[in-house]
Amino acid sequence: MQTSLSQGAPEVADDAKVQARQYLTFSLGRDLFAVGILVIKEIIQYGQLTTVPLMPAFIRGVINLRGAVVPVIDLALRFGGAAARVGKRSCIVVLEITHDGESHDIGMLVDAVSAVVDIPLAEIEAVPDFGTEVRSEFIEGMGKIDGHFVIILDVARTFSLTELASIDVMAA
């Protein structure tokens, strides 16, 4: 199973673009999360990972993506929970992160991908001071979809290459 998402935005009126953004929703444990589709490179079925010694526990390993080495982060561990249990619907969402003007691919292990949804800006609430197991600086906002909340991740902070590189491996 391999899905590529178009990097271009759909043809809509300019004011509609300002009023809503598209997000990929996915589950992690019993929580529903979302990331903006513009950073998503592709979605691949969970496969064999190569472990790398002396890496923090939340880096499950690396995959070979068309000749490129892509680290795969276990979001459940990154958020301080137990390691994700790989199941039939588990997949790796490959994100394209820009850091210091350079593009880097990072995979995130998720339990299941749900859908691409439009969330109007009016339906996105501020980050709560409590009530979530995820560090608040990792959250961009709380989106409302059909009366339920989805945690919108701040990709730049969740996958900060500066922070990831500074983590003491022995403490992880």
N, C-alpha and C positions, 0 to 999 in steps of 0.2 A: 504494500500500500504506500504510494508516494503521491503527494499532492503538492503542486506548486501554486502559489498565490500570485496574482498579478500585482506588480508594484505600483501600477498607476491607479489613480482614483477614478471611480465611475463618473460618467458624464452627468453632472447635476448642476443646478443653478448655484451661483456663488454663495447666495445667502443660505441655501440648504447645506452647503459644506460647512459653514460657520455654525449652523445649528445642530448638526449631528456628526458623529464620527463612527467609523466601523471598527469593531473589535472582534477578535477570535476569543470565544469563551471555552474554558476547559475546566475539568474537575481535578481536584487534588484532595484526596480524602473525601470529606463530606462538604467541602467548600467549593464554590464556583468562582473562578477567576477570569480575568480578561486582560488581553494585551492588544494594543493598536496594531492593525494589520500591516501598516507600512513598514514595520521592523521584521515581519515574518518572511523568511526566505522560502521555507518549505516545511512540510510535515511528513515524517517518515515513520514507518512501523518500527517498534522497538526491536533491536537486533543485538548482535554480539558486540559488547564493549570490550576494549582493551584497557585493563587497569594500569595505572601509572603509580609507581611507588612514591611515597612521601608527599602525597597530595592530601588536601583537606578531605574529610569524610564525605562532604556534600558533592565533591567532584567524583562521580561514579566511574569515570573513565573517559576514553576518547573513541571516536568513530572515524572511519575513513569515508569522507564525502567527496567522491570524484577526485581523489588524490590529495585532498586537504584534510589535515588533522583538526577535528572539531571536538573540544571538550564538552562533556555532557554533565550538567548540573542537576542533581536530585533536589527539586524545589522543596520537597517535604523536609529534607535535612537542612537545606539552606534557611528555611523558616524556623528551625529549631525543633522540629518534630522527629518522629521515627522515620527510618528509611522507607521510601515508597515500595510497595509490593507490586511487582510486575505482574500484570494480568493480560488477558486477551486484547483489551482495548488500550493498553499502555502504548504511548508513542513518544517520539522525540520531536519537539517543535524547534526548528533551527531558526535562530534570530540573527539578524545582521546588526551588530552594534558598532557605532562609530566612536572611536576614542582617539583624541589628539590627531584628528584628521584622517585616521586610518580605519578601514573597515575590518571587523573581526566577526567570525561566525561562532556562535555559542549555542549548544543544544540544551533544552530543558526537558527533563523527563516529567511527563504528566500522566495521570491515571487514564484520562480519556479526553478527546477533543469533542466539544459539543457543536458549536455553530458559529458562523460569522453573523454578527448582529449590529444594527445601527442603534446607538444610544444618543438621544438628543442631549445637548449640553444642559438643558433644563432638568434632566433626569440624573445628573451626576452631582452627588453631595460631597461635601468636604470630608477629609479623613477624620474618623472618630478618634477621640483620645483614649478610648477603651473598647473592649468588646471583640477584639480580633487577636488571633494568635500570631499574626504577622507583624513584624516591626513596622511602626507607622511610617517611617521614612521610605519603605518599600512600596507604599500605597499612594497612587495618584488621586484616587477618589473612590466613591462607592456609587456604582451605577444601578439604576432601578430598571429591571426588566420584568414585565408581567407581574408586578407587585412584589418581586423578590430582589434582594440586593446581590450584586456581583462585585467582587473586589477587583478594581482596576489597578494593575501593577504599574509602578514607575520603573520602566525597563532600565533606564540609565542608572538608577540607584540600586536596583535589585541585582544587576549584572555589572556593577562598576568594576572595571578591570583594575583600577587603582586599588580598591578595597580588596578585591579577590587576591591580587598579587601580594598584598601586605599581611595576609593572614598567616599567623604562626602555625606551620604545619604540625609541629609537635603538640600544640594546644588543641588542634582540631580533631 
